[in-house]
Amino acid sequence: MALQAQEILKKYFGYDEFRPQQEEIIQKVVSGKDVLVLMPTGGGKSMCYQVPALMREGTCIVVSPLISLMKDQVDALKTNGIAAAYLNSSQSYKQQQDILEACYKNEIALLYVSPEKLISELAMITQMTRPSMFAIDEAHCISAWGHDFRPEYIQLGLLRNRFPDIPFVALTATADKVTRKDIIKQLDLKNPETFISSFNRKNLSLDVRIGIKPKQKMAEIISFIKGHKEESGIIYCMSRSRCEEVASSLNDAGITVAFYHAGMSADSRSKVQEDFLNDEVQVVCATIAFGMGIDKSNVRWVIHFNLPKNMEGYYQEIGRAGRDGLPSETILYYNYADLQMLNKFAAESGQSEINLEKLKRMQNYAEADICRRKILLNYFSENLEENCGNCDICHNPRQHFDGTVLVQKALSAIARMNEKEGATMVIDVLRGSMKAEVVEAGYDKLKTHGAGAGISAFDWQRYLMQMLNLGILEMAYDENFALKITDYGKHILFGQRRAELTILPVLQTKEKSKAARVPAKSNQEDALFDELKRIRRQFSVEEEVPAYVIFSDTTLREMAKYRPVTYRDMLTITGVGEHKLEKYGKTFMATIDEFMRR
């Protein structure tokens, strides 16, 4: 079997060896087993069903959500000399019958069909094709917990009852633990083996830029693209109108660009896709639909003009850069206006609770104080113990402390509540609350009740989020957002590992009284104030303006008192706007950070 698979790999695809896990997956499928395949974008998922399709008698039916995606994959297979076809509404009745006739004659190895088409014409399609296996692509669409839930996928669970002896392959690039469990349940997979590839795309740099005003953002992007001449890239935007506006600005700057969104005709979208694939267009400004299934290996960068609505979508989109393994850049622009809009969308959606929670995780990633890749990988239950060295946080590290005891208190409380409570209840128990629900559950009797009373509820929220991001905890969305202790967390709980936490920066909105902040000692304030005055003087001499034009003494005094070391905190200081933050913030924050390290 292995030799036959190797021969197919070389003959039809031109590769000498399989990527990790591919060959094992193929062997399972060929022997009739169900499998769930989780591989990142560009990881080689399609090979996991295309090779066994050529090894099993009959036609492999591939369920795919997008017509354009089907066409691209079928064209690629045909180019490789593989008999493949697709059925969709763009074809005439005669064309569809001719394809089914070819399947009946065993002349088609792979048939791509949309879920709606397959279910509505199930009897005819399966009689004519005599299925050898089913491959459910973008399988996360079947789960209500997934980031791209599609009701039309739900009925695919009927296939297993109808074809109990045919192997099923469910494939996705983005599914957390809860979604994976639900995929298996919804498709009624039989004792499937789950294959999870590493999500660590080391070649992608991760950069988040916070609070940049629209004009400055556009100027930065234009400068970035001009610094990456002849390198292909994608800019993801929240709305159709934004796609067109950004494309227009880039076009005015002399950049070859096109926009792509669902409001365009199918022909127009196809033209943009082809031009991009053929390097006739350098940049595409698009909504999230663009890029799914496009195997363009030389996309060198991806920019998110707006905050994505969840981690799954974000990971999938940045994964369209650097599919060839060469260094590639990703930049995410984040501001509170986007967050407010996405919160509104999530709150008004059919799954408001889960969508709001996923957005909260995305927000926390954008506002992170720890290695961003750790957060990204831990979201998908993959633990990265060392900092990646290839994100903006690693390039500008935050201060840490030994948080082992603090973490153990939280983990002990969670364990004593049998890992069935969410963050709010955990915090109430740690802080010693006597709320009715705490007492009714008997949690006031726990040894850990009040063990964290000295830490505010707000700070406990931030520490728990750090623990989620570090992979110490995970959240079970399907169990009322209960917090669960990971294997890594258990090592810390039992004293086998230490836990490094980030020192919490002082957070304060402008609406809240600054008096609530904890001031630094007076003599330290004066010393830091002098340091900041020196930096201000350098800028004033360089720019030939009075020192107060840079920052007033009042502003420097607040900096010395509250010591902001993040962009978010710096914006709470009186006299610091987004423009000055962009122009001077990094230097002043570096000075404060260096002072605090002494």
Secondary structure as GFF3:
##gff-version 3
##sequence-region A 1 598
A	DSSP	alpha_helix	2	8	.	.	.	ID=ss1
A	DSSP	pi_helix	9	13	.	.	.	ID=ss2
A	DSSP	alpha_helix	22	30	.	.	.	ID=ss3
A	DSSP	beta_strand	35	38	.	.	.	ID=ss4
A	DSSP	alpha_helix	47	53	.	.	.	ID=ss5
A	DSSP	beta_strand	59	63	.	.	.	ID=ss6
A	DSSP	alpha_helix	67	79	.	.	.	ID=ss7
A	DSSP	beta_strand	84	87	.	.	.	ID=ss8
A	DSSP	alpha_helix	93	104	.	.	.	ID=ss9
A	DSSP	beta_strand	110	113	.	.	.	ID=ss10
A	DSSP	alpha_helix	115	120	.	.	.	ID=ss11
A	DSSP	alpha_helix	122	129	.	.	.	ID=ss12
A	DSSP	beta_strand	131	136	.	.	.	ID=ss13
A	DSSP	three_ten_helix	139	142	.	.	.	ID=ss14
A	DSSP	three_ten_helix	151	157	.	.	.	ID=ss15
A	DSSP	alpha_helix	158	162	.	.	.	ID=ss16
A	DSSP	beta_strand	168	172	.	.	.	ID=ss17
A	DSSP	alpha_helix	177	187	.	.	.	ID=ss18
A	DSSP	beta_strand	193	196	.	.	.	ID=ss19
A	DSSP	beta_strand	204	210	.	.	.	ID=ss20
A	DSSP	alpha_helix	214	226	.	.	.	ID=ss21
A	DSSP	beta_strand	232	236	.	.	.	ID=ss22
A	DSSP	alpha_helix	240	252	.	.	.	ID=ss23
A	DSSP	beta_strand	257	260	.	.	.	ID=ss24
A	DSSP	alpha_helix	266	277	.	.	.	ID=ss25
A	DSSP	beta_strand	283	286	.	.	.	ID=ss26
A	DSSP	beta_strand	299	304	.	.	.	ID=ss27
A	DSSP	alpha_helix	311	318	.	.	.	ID=ss28
A	DSSP	beta_strand	328	334	.	.	.	ID=ss29
A	DSSP	alpha_helix	336	347	.	.	.	ID=ss30
A	DSSP	alpha_helix	352	366	.	.	.	ID=ss31
A	DSSP	alpha_helix	372	379	.	.	.	ID=ss32
A	DSSP	alpha_helix	392	395	.	.	.	ID=ss33
A	DSSP	beta_strand	400	402	.	.	.	ID=ss34
A	DSSP	alpha_helix	404	416	.	.	.	ID=ss35
A	DSSP	alpha_helix	423	430	.	.	.	ID=ss36
A	DSSP	alpha_helix	436	440	.	.	.	ID=ss37
A	DSSP	three_ten_helix	443	445	.	.	.	ID=ss38
A	DSSP	alpha_helix	457	469	.	.	.	ID=ss39
A	DSSP	beta_strand	473	476	.	.	.	ID=ss40
A	DSSP	three_ten_helix	477	479	.	.	.	ID=ss41
A	DSSP	beta_strand	482	485	.	.	.	ID=ss42
A	DSSP	alpha_helix	487	493	.	.	.	ID=ss43
A	DSSP	beta_strand	500	502	.	.	.	ID=ss44
A	DSSP	three_ten_helix	514	516	.	.	.	ID=ss45
A	DSSP	alpha_helix	522	543	.	.	.	ID=ss46
A	DSSP	alpha_helix	547	550	.	.	.	ID=ss47
A	DSSP	alpha_helix	553	562	.	.	.	ID=ss48
A	DSSP	alpha_helix	567	570	.	.	.	ID=ss49
A	DSSP	alpha_helix	578	580	.	.	.	ID=ss50
A	DSSP	pi_helix	581	585	.	.	.	ID=ss51
A	DSSP	alpha_helix	586	597	.	.	.	ID=ss52
###
